[in-house]
């Protein structure tokens, strides 16, 4: 099977190369914003969406126009990919996977891509890479790049430049080395609670540095905008944010690697994080309620990185030959895993679960994780899986709900054996 993998390294450019990279990123941002403005004008005029091919035909025109001749200095394929990124943003919007595309700002996510592998030369022995119109750049070689280079993306974060090298290589179909299954309930007080009653404490990367960020933001607000002192203060704020993001990503990578290597079946909730973290401010006509509390909850949700957690699990579980299932999240912490009774009264507090019907007692997050695993079994039994390894949304039927009330737990898979419910042990009422 073919495996696509990205290897990211910090670049060590000289002064001229840094100026060129800033200029290339600015050119791609300009093309993206100009094309977005054209799409908006086109829509207001009642015309259809402009596809990539007719939009890319404008690039030679823009390069010849007075005032934008500097676009010629940027690699053409990088500009073309800026238009492809815009088209992808529109497709995600049409498919309701993302909000409407927005104009890009300078200094926020500056990047550009080299899509042609023939133009890229990688010299790992001397820790350098050759990129069109930039020449040879040195990079911090922290690991070997495996596979054939497909493309390279240059980006800036926290005042530093990075290159992400995507490769493709042929590997054998992985077989799971682990034999057990796990259900995971994500949260804020506990980042991830497992159905075997283990849990992972949250990192809370932003919360730890929130006061520090606010202090430097206040300092920046007192400076004259765009002055040298303001730029220095802004760079400090960006550096702190970059450190927060790096710590969070490192935590997620270590967590997902451990989970994927030790479980053949991983079941998670199909959470819509974007909807869960929406603002509750409302509008001028209908004001929101408990705005301050909801704002704090949104900040805590985004600080956990649930979306990135699922994204990493998606490919890491597959790399280890396992299966990842995303199940409907409704009432997982209010459903008794022993008798199947569903009631909000079952959850006495944020942490305590006590079934009002049969008396079963456990931590609410553990109950949620057990129910997530149980729903994963049902999806496997019904064969409701999509090619990506993610499950379709499906509520369990009454028949499957009744049949599963007598036994809950975690099965152990023997070599090459399917997941079966008959290996689960009964749980005693608390």
ABEGO torsion letter per residue (X at the ends): XBBBBBBBBBBBBBAAAAAAAAAAAAAAAAAAAAAAAAAAAAAAAGBBBBBAAAAAAAAAAAAABBGAAAAAABBAAAAAAAAAAAAAAAAAAAAGABBBBBBBBBGBGBBBBBABAAABBBBAAAGBBBBBGAEBBBBBBABBBBEBBABBBBBBBGGBBBBBBBBBBBBBBBBBABABBBBBBBBAABABBBAAGBBBBBAGAAAAAAAAAAAAAAAAAABBBGBAAAAAAAAAAAAAAAAAAAAAAAAAAAAAAAAAAABABBBBBBBBAAAAABBAAEBAABBBBGAAAAAAAAAAAAAAGAAAAAAAAAAAAAAAGBBBBBBBABGAAABBAAAGBBBAAABABAABBBBAAAGBBBBAAAAAAAAAAAAAAAAAAAGBBBAAGBBBBBBBBAAAAAAAAABBEBBBBBBGBBBBAAABBBBBBX
